[in-house]
Amino acid sequence: MAAVVEVQGLTKVFRVPEREAGLRASLHSLVRRQWREVRAVDGVSFEIGAGEVVGFLGPNGAGKTTTLKMLSGLLYPSGGEISVLGHVPSRRERDYLRRMTLVMGNRNQLQWDLPALDSFELNRAIYRLPREQFTETRDELIELLDVGDLVRKPVRQLSLGERMKVEVVGSLLHLPQVLFLDEPTIGLDVTMQKRIRTFVAEYNLRYGATVLLTSHYMADVEALCKRVIVIHHGQILFDGQLAELTQRFGGTKTIEAVLADGERITQQVSREDVSRATATLLAEHEVHDLTVEDPPIEDVIEQVFAS
């Protein structure tokens, strides 16, 4: 599989002012300001192939959004190399901007006081999309996300979930080949989260798009991503299959047995003891149903950060 996103030794260092509390320190900082360096991203390397949907996980402040901003060209790296679709993102070349998009769940991209349809027209002009192609794509995306009644209302009148759906439509009108999605379901109810996830999966299948997704909702990751990259303190802790992550850091499994009389027995055992524990249950009870499950992915991620 050819790499669409190539990152090698990516680093981002911010200089932030530093001073002690108090009036004396404030006056001193006006004359002689002290600075310290914060390494938001520290030597990150990975590749993403065409059509992959990859989860990019980590706690707040881990470096996820900073990485996505460098990949989309909004931030200039302090070090390392990036290539996306053969382009260097920081050059902000027109051909690159036409082939990628960055969707941030906590940022507005559409005009607040205008209907989304008007903002869509602005995007058409910015990307110089032929009218026929634009109309066909717009109507297709509107149908996929079921926002036909929403795009005619001023954006300020929409709920958060409704606004997020029309934001997604606006971000994909130029049919980008690479999607950087930063918390696209943040703050949405469960039904709306599912609708966004379903749409992303459908877009990926229909257009073969490559997707790098950050989310604090593990349901997003489990539904969309076979592979995950875990980042903490600006460094990658894990890069591999989601199933492998569970095997490496999920040290236990949950056994649940439903007995013939309806009683339920639940046990949490180490992976090595699963066979013994299930055999004991079957030998000592009349079992009607038996399930063995991995721990919730949230618990696995916590284990990664704690390791």
C-alpha positions in Angstrom: 0.0 0.0 0.0 1.5 3.3 -1.1 2.0 5.9 1.7 -0.1 9.0 1.4 1.0 10.5 4.7 4.7 10.3 5.5 6.1 11.8 8.8 9.7 11.5 9.9 11.1 12.9 13.1 8.4 15.6 13.3 9.0 18.1 16.1 7.2 21.2 17.2 8.7 23.5 20.0 6.8 26.5 21.3 8.5 29.3 23.2 6.3 30.5 26.1 6.9 33.4 28.5 7.7 32.4 32.1 7.5 34.5 35.2 6.7 34.2 38.9 3.5 35.5 40.4 3.3 39.0 41.9 3.7 42.7 41.0 7.5 42.6 41.3 7.8 39.7 38.9 5.5 41.4 36.5 7.6 44.5 36.4 10.8 42.5 36.0 9.3 40.6 33.0 8.7 43.9 31.2 12.4 44.5 31.2 13.8 41.0 31.0 11.4 38.4 29.9 12.2 34.8 30.7 11.2 32.1 28.2 11.0 28.3 28.3 10.6 25.8 25.6 7.6 23.4 25.4 8.0 20.4 23.1 4.5 19.8 22.0 5.6 17.1 19.4 8.9 15.3 19.9 10.3 13.2 17.1 7.1 11.6 15.8 7.3 9.3 12.8 4.6 7.3 11.0 3.1 6.5 7.6 -0.5 6.1 6.5 -1.5 4.3 3.4 -4.1 5.2 0.8 -7.6 4.6 2.0 -6.6 3.9 5.6 -8.7 5.2 8.5 -6.3 5.6 11.5 -7.2 6.6 15.0 -4.8 9.2 16.6 -5.3 8.9 20.4 -3.9 10.6 23.4 -4.9 12.7 26.4 -5.4 16.5 26.3 -2.0 18.1 25.6 -0.5 15.0 24.1 0.3 16.7 20.8 -2.6 15.4 18.6 -4.0 18.7 17.4 -0.5 20.2 17.0 0.4 17.3 14.7 -2.8 17.7 12.7 -2.2 21.4 12.2 1.3 20.7 10.9 0.0 18.0 8.6 -2.6 20.5 7.2 -0.1 23.3 6.9 -1.4 25.6 9.6 1.7 25.2 11.7 5.4 25.1 10.5 7.4 22.3 12.1 10.4 23.0 14.3 12.1 19.9 12.8 11.5 16.7 10.9 9.9 16.1 7.5 6.3 15.7 6.3 4.9 14.6 3.0 1.2 14.4 2.3 0.1 13.4 -1.2 3.6 14.2 -2.3 3.3 17.8 -1.0 5.1 19.6 1.9 2.1 21.0 3.8 3.7 24.1 5.2 4.2 25.4 1.6 0.4 25.7 1.4 0.4 24.9 -2.3 -3.0 25.4 -4.0 -3.0 21.8 -5.4 -2.4 20.5 -1.9 -5.2 22.5 -0.3 -7.6 21.3 -2.9 -6.9 17.6 -2.0 -7.1 17.7 1.8 -9.3 19.1 4.6 -9.1 19.7 8.3 -12.3 19.4 10.3 -12.1 20.6 13.9 -15.2 19.8 16.1 -14.8 22.9 18.2 -14.2 25.4 15.4 -16.7 27.2 13.1 -15.9 27.4 9.4 -19.3 28.5 8.0 -20.6 32.0 8.1 -22.5 32.4 11.4 -25.4 34.6 10.1 -25.8 33.0 6.7 -27.5 29.8 5.6 -25.0 27.0 5.0 -26.0 27.0 1.3 -24.5 30.5 0.9 -21.2 29.4 2.6 -21.2 26.4 0.3 -21.2 28.8 -2.7 -18.3 30.6 -1.2 -16.4 27.4 -1.0 -17.2 26.6 -4.6 -15.6 29.9 -5.6 -12.6 29.4 -3.4 -11.9 25.9 -4.8 -12.9 27.0 -8.3 -15.3 24.0 -8.6 -17.2 23.6 -11.9 -20.9 24.4 -11.2 -22.1 20.9 -12.4 -19.6 19.0 -10.3 -20.2 21.2 -7.2 -24.0 20.8 -7.4 -23.8 17.1 -7.8 -21.3 16.7 -4.9 -23.3 19.2 -2.6 -26.6 17.3 -3.2 -25.0 14.0 -2.6 -23.4 15.0 0.7 -26.6 16.7 1.8 -28.4 13.5 1.2 -25.8 11.3 3.0 -26.0 13.4 6.1 -29.7 14.2 5.8 -29.4 17.9 6.2 -31.7 19.1 3.4 -33.9 21.1 5.9 -30.9 22.5 7.7 -28.8 24.1 5.0 -31.4 26.8 4.4 -31.3 28.1 8.0 -28.8 30.6 9.3 -26.0 28.6 11.0 -26.6 30.4 14.3 -30.1 28.8 14.5 -28.7 25.3 14.4 -28.0 23.0 17.3 -24.4 21.9 17.9 -25.1 18.5 16.2 -26.9 20.1 13.3 -24.1 22.6 12.8 -21.5 19.9 12.9 -23.2 18.0 10.1 -23.4 21.0 7.8 -19.8 21.9 8.7 -18.7 18.5 7.5 -20.6 19.0 4.2 -18.9 22.3 3.7 -15.5 20.8 4.4 -15.9 18.0 1.8 -17.4 19.9 -1.2 -14.1 19.7 -3.0 -13.9 15.9 -2.4 -10.6 15.9 -0.6 -8.5 12.7 -0.7 -7.1 13.2 2.8 -9.3 14.0 5.9 -7.8 15.2 9.1 -10.6 15.0 11.6 -10.0 16.6 15.1 -12.8 15.6 17.5 -15.5 15.7 14.9 -18.1 14.3 17.3 -17.2 16.3 20.4 -20.2 17.5 22.4 -22.7 15.6 20.2 -25.4 13.2 21.5 -25.1 9.5 20.9 -27.4 9.5 17.9 -25.6 12.4 16.2 -22.2 10.8 16.9 -23.3 7.6 15.2 -24.6 9.6 12.2 -21.2 11.3 11.8 -19.3 8.0 12.1 -21.5 6.3 9.5 -21.0 9.2 7.2 -17.2 9.1 7.6 -17.2 5.4 6.9 -19.3 5.8 3.8 -17.1 8.7 2.5 -14.0 6.5 3.0 -15.6 3.6 1.1 -17.0 5.7 -1.7 -14.0 7.9 -2.5 -11.1 5.9 -1.1 -10.2 8.8 1.2 -7.4 8.5 3.8 -8.5 9.6 7.3 -6.6 10.5 10.4 -9.0 10.8 13.3 -8.7 12.1 16.8 -11.5 11.5 19.3 -12.1 11.1 23.0 -15.1 8.9 22.2 -13.8 5.3 21.9 -16.9 4.3 20.0 -15.7 6.5 17.1 -12.3 4.6 17.1 -13.8 1.1 17.4 -16.3 1.8 14.6 -13.9 3.3 12.1 -10.3 2.4 12.8 -8.5 -0.9 12.5 -5.2 0.8 13.3 -4.4 3.3 16.0 -1.5 5.6 16.9 -1.2 6.5 20.6 0.7 9.6 21.5 1.6 11.0 24.9 3.8 13.9 25.9 4.5 14.4 22.2 5.9 10.9 21.6 4.3 7.8 20.0 3.7 5.0 22.5 2.0 2.6 20.2 1.4 2.3 16.4 -0.5 -0.8 15.3 -3.7 -2.7 15.0 -6.4 -1.9 17.5 -6.7 -5.6 18.3 -3.0 -5.8 19.0 -3.3 -2.8 21.4 -5.9 -4.7 23.3 -3.8 -7.8 23.5 -0.7 -6.0 24.6 -2.2 -3.7 27.2 -5.5 -5.4 28.1 -4.2 -7.9 30.6 -7.6 -9.3 31.5 -10.8 -10.7 29.9 -14.3 -10.7 31.3 -16.2 -14.0 31.4 -20.0 -13.9 31.7 -22.0 -17.0 32.1 -25.8 -17.3 32.1 -26.9 -20.3 34.0 -29.9 -22.5 33.2 -31.9 -21.0 36.1 -31.2 -17.4 34.8 -28.5 -16.5 37.3 -25.5 -14.6 35.9 -21.9 -15.1 36.9 -19.3 -12.5 35.9 -15.5 -13.1 36.3 -12.5 -11.0 35.4 -9.5 -13.1 34.8 -6.1 -12.8 33.2 -5.7 -13.8 29.6 -3.7 -16.8 30.6 -6.4 -18.1 32.9 -9.3 -17.8 30.5 -9.3 -21.5 29.4 -9.0 -22.8 33.0 -11.8 -20.4 34.3 -14.2 -21.3 31.5 -13.6 -25.0 31.9 -14.3 -24.7 35.7 -17.5 -22.8 35.1 -18.8 -25.4 32.6 -17.8 -28.2 34.9 -19.4 -26.8 38.1 -22.6 -25.2 36.6 -25.3 -25.9 34.0 -24.4 -23.0 31.6 -27.0 -21.8 29.2 -24.8 -19.1 27.5 -21.1 -18.1 27.8 -19.3 -15.0 26.5 -15.6 -13.9 26.8 -14.9 -10.3 26.1 -11.9 -8.0 25.9 -11.8 -5.0 28.4 -13.3 -1.7 27.2 -10.9 0.1 24.9 -11.0 3.1 27.3 -9.4 0.9 30.0 -6.8 -0.4 27.5 -5.8 3.2 26.6 -5.4 4.1 30.3 -3.0 1.2 30.6 -1.0 2.5 27.7 -0.6 5.9 29.3 0.3 4.3 32.7 3.0 2.1 31.2 
